Amino acid sequence: MRQPPSFALSHLWSAPIVNPVNLKSYTLPIFNLRSSYSRTLHLSWLGFFVAFLSWFAFPPLIPEAIRADLHLTPNQIANSNIVALTATLVVRIFVGPAVDRFGPRIVMVVLLLLGAIPSGLAGTVTSASGLYAVRFFIGILGATFNVVGTANALVAGWGNAGGGATYAIMVSLYENLRRHIGTKAWRVAFVVVPVPVLIFVAGITLLFGSDHPSGKWSRRPVFSRHNALNTMELPAPRYAATGSIANVEKGSTILTEVDIAINESLTKASAKKILINPLTYLPALAYMTTFGFELAVDSILAEVILGPHPALGQLNAGYLASIFGLLNIVTRPSGGLAADLLYARFGVHAKKYFCLFLGILQGAFTIAFGKFLQGSAHSDLTVMMVLIVFMAVTCGMGNGANFSLVPHCNVHNNGVMTGIVGAFGNLGGICFALIFRFRSSHGTGWLISGALTLGINVLLLLFPSPPV
C-alpha cells in the first residue's frame, strides 16, 4: 500500500506530489510559483486576507473617529456590527454551490469586485442608517472563504490575519491622514487602502489564478463515485514543469474514500441527504462557536480594551486588538496540522475530539475573561492581554481543526459543506454580536458567550464521528 509522502523540507519548493484520482496535492509547494498549486494557494489566502481587511476596516476607527463624526450611540455601533455579518450569512449559503458550478476563480473575483463598491462608498456615510447600509453590502466580502486539512487551515489562517492587520493598518493610516485633513481622515482611508487592494487582488486572481489543476473548471475531470472506488491502477499522466502529477506509482492503493472523493453535482436528492445528515451539523455547530466568536470579537475588541484604559487612545488600543486576528497566521494552520497528524495516527475520531476539545477550552477561557472584567482587577492590562491571547489561540486552532474535519463529513459535496459550515460560522457571529449588544456591561456578554461555546461543544461529543 502506497502511503502519502511524509513531510520533507524539499516539498516546499519542489514539484507537488499529486493524488492521481482527484488531482489533489499531497504536498504544499509554497515556494514553487511555477506550479499552479502554489499560485492558487497564495491567491486564495491573499484574496481572503484583503477581504477580511476590508470587511473589518470599520471597527478599528469606530471607538473614536467614526463615533464622534457620526454622533453614534453604543447601540447604533452594536447594530452596525450585527448588520455587517448579516449579508455574509446569506451570501455564503449560495457561494458554495456557485463555486461547484462556476469554479472558485471567477466567484472569488466577482466577490472582491462587488465588495470594492460599498468600500469605496464608505466615505460618503453621514448617518447611522447609511453606516448600516454600507456595512451590510461590504459583508459580501465575508463569503470569500468558501472559495478556499492543513492546506485549508494555512490559507484560512493567513487570510483571517487580515482581520488583525486591518486594526494596525487602518488606525495608523487614519492618524497620519488626520494630521493633514482632520476629521475627514477616516473617510479618505477607505479609498486609500481597501478599494485599491480589493481591485488589485481581483485582477491578479483573474490573470494568474486557476480553477483546477486540469485548467478551466468546465474541463475538470469528471469521475463517477463508482469508477473512482474501483480504480486501483491508474496511468501516471505527465504534466509539464508545473509538476501537476509527479512521483505517482502505478498500482497505488487508495487509502480512504476521502482520497478519491470527487465533488458531485448538487441535486434535490443530494441536498436533502446533506441536510438530514447529523454529520453536516457536527462541524457546522462547532464552527459557529469558534469562527462566529472570532467575528464578533473582531468587531468590538478595540472598544473592550479602550474602555478601562482610555489613556491608550484609539491607535494603541487598535494595535493591541490586532493581536487577536494576527495570531491566526500561526494558530489556524497549527490547528489544521495537529488535526491531520492526529488523524494519521489515530483516525478520524481524533480529529473530532481534538476540534471539540479546543472549543471547550475556548469556552472556559471566555468565561474566565468575563469574570476578569467583572472583578476589581479588570484594569490590569497585562492580565487582560494574556486572557485575550489564550482565547485567540484556542479559537484559531479550533477553526483550523474544524475545517480539517469538514471533508470527512460529506465527502462528495465538499463545496456545499463548506458553504453550510461557513454560513453557520456567520450565524454564530450574529448570535455572539447580539449577546454583546444586549449584555455588554461588566463582562456578562463574555460569560454568556463562554457558557454557550462550552455547552455546544460538550453536546457535540454525543454526535457520531465520520466513518472515514
Legacy VTK file of the C-alpha trace (Angstrom):
# vtk DataFile Version 3.0
C-alpha trace
ASCII
DATASET POLYDATA
POINTS 468 float
0.000 0.000 0.000
1.406 3.349 -1.023
1.182 5.862 1.806
1.006 9.642 1.228
4.526 11.061 1.432
5.949 12.074 4.783
6.858 15.721 5.107
10.203 16.755 3.655
11.571 20.291 3.559
12.138 19.974 -0.192
8.383 19.661 -0.696
8.139 23.413 -0.088
9.849 24.222 -3.400
9.778 21.027 -5.470
7.047 19.798 -7.813
3.886 18.775 -5.931
3.134 15.109 -5.337
-0.410 14.594 -6.506
-3.188 12.093 -5.888
-3.859 10.693 -9.393
-7.588 10.214 -8.866
-8.769 13.669 -7.787
-5.574 15.647 -8.609
-5.280 17.000 -5.065
-1.721 17.655 -3.948
-0.315 15.714 -1.015
2.353 18.394 -0.525
2.442 22.186 -0.100
4.887 23.663 -2.662
4.502 27.191 -1.316
7.780 28.462 -2.832
7.328 26.867 -6.273
5.431 29.627 -8.068
5.801 27.797 -11.386
3.222 25.356 -10.069
-0.471 26.165 -10.405
-0.930 24.587 -6.968
1.370 27.159 -5.377
-0.142 30.114 -7.228
-3.649 29.038 -6.298
-2.644 28.627 -2.648
-1.202 32.134 -2.455
-4.023 33.805 -4.373
-6.558 32.075 -2.099
-5.112 33.370 1.160
-4.373 36.777 -0.352
-7.978 37.140 -1.538
-9.275 36.136 1.868
-6.776 38.479 3.575
-7.830 41.610 1.662
-11.495 40.635 2.048
-11.107 40.420 5.826
-9.059 43.617 5.899
-11.848 45.490 4.122
-14.724 43.727 5.889
-13.376 44.769 9.300
-11.994 48.157 8.298
-14.726 49.954 10.279
-14.245 48.570 13.842
-10.714 49.967 14.372
-11.945 53.504 13.639
-15.306 53.361 15.401
-14.180 53.876 19.047
-13.188 57.487 18.439
-13.140 58.723 14.833
-16.377 57.396 13.341
-18.337 57.543 16.593
-17.557 61.249 17.024
-18.077 62.208 13.371
-21.445 60.439 13.008
-22.553 61.003 16.634
-23.210 57.296 17.148
-24.674 55.768 20.285
-23.329 52.480 21.711
-26.483 50.693 20.488
-26.030 52.032 16.947
-22.434 50.803 16.914
-23.544 47.361 18.091
-26.296 47.302 15.473
-23.796 48.090 12.720
-21.611 45.176 13.857
-24.600 42.826 13.573
-25.610 44.176 10.158
-22.050 43.661 8.872
-22.420 39.909 9.442
-25.932 39.519 8.060
-25.139 39.803 4.339
-22.333 37.301 4.700
-24.691 34.751 6.231
-26.980 34.959 3.204
-24.264 35.073 0.546
-22.216 32.174 1.984
-25.169 29.801 1.567
-25.149 30.419 -2.180
-21.425 30.775 -2.777
-20.644 27.099 -2.087
-22.952 25.818 -4.877
-21.808 28.706 -7.108
-18.207 27.543 -6.738
-19.234 23.993 -7.665
-20.916 25.337 -10.811
-18.711 28.216 -12.000
-15.382 27.495 -10.319
-13.570 29.282 -7.493
-11.564 31.785 -9.546
-14.488 33.615 -11.122
-16.516 33.555 -7.902
-13.590 34.997 -5.926
-13.044 37.774 -8.473
-16.744 38.701 -8.514
-16.951 38.829 -4.710
-13.864 41.039 -4.397
-15.084 43.468 -7.062
-18.584 43.619 -5.585
-17.084 44.310 -2.141
-14.940 47.124 -3.537
-18.041 49.162 -4.493
-19.503 49.718 -0.993
-15.952 50.035 0.399
-15.444 52.975 -1.944
-18.739 54.490 -0.802
-17.866 54.204 2.912
-16.571 57.779 2.976
-19.961 59.126 1.903
-21.741 57.906 5.056
-23.342 60.697 7.107
-25.714 58.836 9.441
-26.208 55.591 11.329
-28.599 54.285 8.659
-26.000 54.971 5.984
-23.442 53.100 8.065
-25.796 50.114 8.306
-26.300 50.056 4.540
-22.609 50.267 3.654
-21.518 47.674 6.212
-24.269 45.322 5.040
-23.028 45.316 1.448
-19.354 45.191 2.448
-20.358 41.958 4.231
-20.377 40.290 0.811
-16.611 40.005 1.244
-17.072 37.603 4.150
-18.192 34.925 1.690
-14.756 34.680 0.044
-13.608 31.912 2.390
-15.996 29.478 0.693
-13.734 29.724 -2.303
-10.691 28.201 -0.379
-6.735 19.554 6.293
-3.563 21.524 6.537
-3.710 23.461 3.255
-7.152 24.784 4.088
-6.029 25.838 7.548
-2.943 27.546 6.102
-4.975 29.572 3.603
-7.640 30.431 6.171
-5.098 31.316 8.865
-3.124 33.683 6.681
-6.362 35.091 5.295
-8.010 35.520 8.695
-4.993 37.542 9.762
-6.438 40.338 7.656
-8.904 40.883 10.495
-5.967 41.672 12.765
-3.912 43.542 10.201
-6.774 45.942 9.496
-6.604 47.206 13.088
-2.949 48.148 12.695
-3.264 49.432 9.120
-6.437 51.489 9.429
-5.592 53.235 12.717
-2.067 54.044 11.533
-3.341 55.393 8.230
-6.041 57.405 9.969
-3.584 59.035 12.373
-1.298 60.028 9.504
-4.133 61.409 7.374
-5.684 63.240 10.339
-2.635 65.461 10.654
-3.330 66.807 7.163
-7.099 66.707 6.637
-8.603 66.472 10.120
-11.775 64.554 10.906
-12.355 63.554 7.264
-9.345 61.256 7.504
-11.379 58.118 8.197
-13.397 58.700 5.022
-10.305 59.002 2.867
-8.718 55.939 4.494
-11.250 53.628 2.828
-10.355 54.914 -0.616
-6.618 54.684 0.065
-6.458 51.052 1.266
-9.496 48.740 0.957
-10.644 49.711 -2.547
-7.272 49.517 -4.360
-6.201 46.254 -2.727
-9.531 44.563 -3.499
-9.348 45.556 -7.174
-5.664 44.618 -7.435
-6.101 41.146 -5.934
-9.196 40.533 -8.076
-7.118 41.403 -11.148
-4.176 39.130 -10.401
-6.545 36.313 -9.440
-8.259 36.618 -12.810
-4.946 36.728 -14.683
-2.828 34.201 -12.789
-5.293 32.027 -10.874
-6.685 28.699 -11.965
-9.891 26.868 -11.122
-8.473 23.371 -11.181
-5.143 21.601 -11.831
-6.528 20.445 -15.194
-7.265 24.022 -16.271
-10.693 25.550 -16.727
-13.429 24.496 -14.330
-15.515 23.181 -17.226
-12.642 20.884 -18.264
-12.012 19.343 -14.850
-12.005 15.537 -14.813
-15.404 14.015 -14.117
-15.288 10.629 -12.418
-18.243 8.783 -11.026
-18.059 7.590 -7.453
-18.318 4.006 -8.721
-15.420 4.380 -11.153
-13.232 6.134 -8.593
-13.747 3.456 -5.976
-12.941 0.724 -8.458
-9.879 2.413 -9.928
-6.945 0.706 -8.308
-4.461 1.007 -11.150
-4.072 4.289 -12.966
-1.677 5.650 -15.563
0.560 8.420 -14.309
-0.049 11.299 -16.736
2.836 13.667 -17.210
2.262 17.369 -16.967
4.826 19.981 -17.813
7.284 21.634 -15.442
4.491 22.631 -13.087
4.695 19.082 -11.756
0.923 18.741 -11.593
1.353 15.000 -11.216
4.682 13.648 -10.049
6.126 10.583 -8.379
2.859 8.642 -8.616
3.373 4.910 -8.619
1.329 2.805 -10.970
-0.882 0.466 -8.987
-1.183 2.782 -5.976
-3.766 1.699 -3.437
-6.342 4.241 -2.339
-6.334 4.615 1.411
-9.794 6.016 2.208
-12.830 7.395 0.417
-11.608 10.917 1.183
-8.572 10.235 -1.025
-10.711 9.567 -4.087
-13.633 11.894 -3.362
-14.861 13.825 -6.397
-17.424 16.609 -5.954
-20.827 15.577 -7.271
-23.435 17.922 -8.725
-25.968 19.218 -6.243
-29.471 17.831 -6.756
-32.627 17.927 -4.658
-31.931 14.380 -3.519
-28.314 15.096 -2.533
-29.316 18.373 -0.834
-31.899 16.536 1.264
-29.331 13.878 2.144
-26.877 16.540 3.301
-29.445 18.451 5.346
-30.689 15.395 7.271
-27.205 14.024 7.915
-26.109 14.695 11.532
-22.503 14.847 10.330
-23.377 18.062 8.490
-24.032 19.762 11.813
-21.012 18.412 13.686
-18.519 20.841 12.078
-21.206 23.473 11.410
-22.210 23.920 15.063
-18.597 23.716 16.232
-17.593 26.381 13.694
-20.482 28.535 14.853
-18.832 28.708 18.290
-15.262 29.322 17.095
-15.366 31.367 13.896
-18.612 33.052 14.947
-16.984 34.103 18.199
-13.970 35.440 16.308
-16.160 37.578 14.019
-17.987 39.135 16.964
-14.783 39.753 18.925
-13.044 41.342 15.914
-15.836 43.912 15.845
-15.619 45.004 19.499
-12.184 44.199 20.892
-10.666 47.654 20.490
-13.567 49.157 22.455
-13.253 46.481 25.159
-9.550 47.258 25.603
-10.029 51.018 25.431
-12.867 51.077 27.993
-10.824 50.579 31.199
-7.684 52.078 29.586
-8.722 55.376 27.932
-5.163 56.664 28.111
-4.179 54.158 25.417
-6.100 56.055 22.773
-7.574 54.621 19.577
-4.176 53.961 17.995
-2.655 51.833 20.764
-5.941 50.070 21.508
-6.078 49.153 17.819
-2.556 47.770 17.888
-3.367 45.596 20.908
-6.649 44.420 19.383
-4.823 43.390 16.200
-3.089 40.599 18.142
-6.296 38.548 18.254
-6.540 38.402 14.469
-2.838 38.310 13.629
-2.324 35.179 15.720
-4.297 33.355 13.018
-1.098 33.299 10.958
0.121 30.605 13.358
-2.883 29.282 15.237
-5.234 28.259 12.442
-2.575 26.393 10.418
-1.374 24.769 13.661
-4.889 23.538 14.396
-5.247 22.005 10.945
-1.781 20.456 11.039
-2.280 18.983 14.512
-5.648 17.542 13.450
-4.083 15.941 10.372
-1.262 14.435 12.451
-3.757 13.022 14.942
-5.798 11.632 12.052
-2.779 9.870 10.571
-2.071 8.165 13.889
-5.492 7.611 15.482
-8.083 8.055 12.725
-10.923 10.487 12.120
-12.265 10.157 15.687
-9.174 12.006 16.897
-9.948 14.944 14.603
-13.431 15.235 16.014
-12.395 15.123 19.674
-9.459 17.477 19.137
-11.731 20.031 17.451
-14.291 19.858 20.249
-11.615 19.943 22.964
-10.376 23.264 21.573
-13.926 24.617 21.560
-14.378 23.616 25.195
-11.094 25.312 26.123
-12.143 28.457 24.275
-15.395 28.500 26.230
-13.528 28.144 29.521
-11.110 30.993 28.698
-14.018 33.201 27.611
-15.775 32.626 30.929
-12.515 33.470 32.702
-12.285 36.710 30.688
-15.836 37.616 31.659
-15.090 37.012 35.335
-11.943 39.116 34.988
-13.925 42.050 33.547
-16.334 41.797 36.468
-13.549 41.741 39.047
-11.734 44.572 40.782
-8.549 43.900 38.774
-10.234 44.493 35.373
-7.917 47.419 34.670
-4.806 45.198 34.708
-3.788 45.377 31.043
-1.274 42.519 31.284
-3.822 40.019 32.595
-6.345 41.233 30.038
-3.965 40.637 27.127
-2.905 37.203 28.423
-6.542 36.086 28.512
-7.153 37.577 25.055
-4.198 35.593 23.694
-5.494 32.363 25.276
-8.906 32.938 23.676
-7.281 33.730 20.325
-5.087 30.603 20.348
-7.885 28.153 21.151
-10.296 29.922 18.784
-7.833 29.979 15.868
-6.691 26.391 16.347
-10.334 25.324 16.684
-11.131 26.918 13.316
-8.236 25.095 11.680
-9.112 21.745 13.227
-12.735 22.189 12.221
-12.041 22.641 8.530
-9.691 19.679 8.685
-12.765 17.691 9.750
-15.170 19.111 7.123
-14.014 16.966 4.134
-14.824 13.793 6.098
-18.444 14.707 6.791
-19.925 14.786 3.250
-17.021 13.718 1.095
-18.695 14.123 -2.305
-20.254 17.548 -1.705
-17.372 19.496 -0.232
-18.373 22.801 -1.840
-21.860 22.641 -0.366
-20.483 21.537 3.007
-18.079 24.457 3.009
-20.964 26.805 2.287
-23.100 25.364 5.094
-20.306 25.362 7.661
-19.262 28.868 6.657
-22.851 30.093 6.954
-23.081 28.622 10.452
-19.884 30.494 11.298
-21.536 33.730 10.302
-24.727 32.767 12.119
-22.562 32.339 15.204
-21.086 35.776 14.601
-24.570 37.294 14.606
-25.559 35.346 17.741
-22.466 36.443 19.667
-22.814 40.014 18.395
-26.396 40.043 19.687
-25.201 38.772 23.058
-22.614 41.557 23.250
-25.254 44.038 22.053
-27.681 43.333 24.890
-25.347 42.035 27.608
-22.163 44.051 27.139
-21.722 45.504 30.609
-19.407 44.145 33.298
-18.358 41.061 31.347
-21.830 39.496 31.259
-21.746 39.083 27.477
-18.443 37.236 27.718
-19.776 34.922 30.437
-22.828 34.033 28.347
-20.703 33.569 25.211
-18.283 31.295 27.043
-21.050 29.195 28.547
-22.749 28.852 25.151
-19.494 27.821 23.473
-18.650 25.299 26.170
-22.155 23.839 26.224
-22.453 23.360 22.453
-19.065 21.664 22.154
-19.820 19.324 25.063
-23.135 18.425 23.399
-21.344 17.696 20.110
-19.311 14.994 21.851
-22.501 12.898 21.561
-22.603 13.240 17.761
-21.283 10.302 15.701
-17.827 10.549 14.184
-17.408 10.463 10.377
-16.802 6.918 9.084
-13.585 7.781 7.205
LINES 2 470
148 0 1 2 3 4 5 6 7 8 9 10 11 12 13 14 15 16 17 18 19 20 21 22 23 24 25 26 27 28 29 30 31 32 33 34 35 36 37 38 39 40 41 42 43 44 45 46 47 48 49 50 51 52 53 54 55 56 57 58 59 60 61 62 63 64 65 66 67 68 69 70 71 72 73 74 75 76 77 78 79 80 81 82 83 84 85 86 87 88 89 90 91 92 93 94 95 96 97 98 99 100 101 102 103 104 105 106 107 108 109 110 111 112 113 114 115 116 117 118 119 120 121 122 123 124 125 126 127 128 129 130 131 132 133 134 135 136 137 138 139 140 141 142 143 144 145 146 147
320 148 149 150 151 152 153 154 155 156 157 158 159 160 161 162 163 164 165 166 167 168 169 170 171 172 173 174 175 176 177 178 179 180 181 182 183 184 185 186 187 188 189 190 191 192 193 194 195 196 197 198 199 200 201 202 203 204 205 206 207 208 209 210 211 212 213 214 215 216 217 218 219 220 221 222 223 224 225 226 227 228 229 230 231 232 233 234 235 236 237 238 239 240 241 242 243 244 245 246 247 248 249 250 251 252 253 254 255 256 257 258 259 260 261 262 263 264 265 266 267 268 269 270 271 272 273 274 275 276 277 278 279 280 281 282 283 284 285 286 287 288 289 290 291 292 293 294 295 296 297 298 299 300 301 302 303 304 305 306 307 308 309 310 311 312 313 314 315 316 317 318 319 320 321 322 323 324 325 326 327 328 329 330 331 332 333 334 335 336 337 338 339 340 341 342 343 344 345 346 347 348 349 350 351 352 353 354 355 356 357 358 359 360 361 362 363 364 365 366 367 368 369 370 371 372 373 374 375 376 377 378 379 380 381 382 383 384 385 386 387 388 389 390 391 392 393 394 395 396 397 398 399 400 401 402 403 404 405 406 407 408 409 410 411 412 413 414 415 416 417 418 419 420 421 422 423 424 425 426 427 428 429 430 431 432 433 434 435 436 437 438 439 440 441 442 443 444 445 446 447 448 449 450 451 452 453 454 455 456 457 458 459 460 461 462 463 464 465 466 467
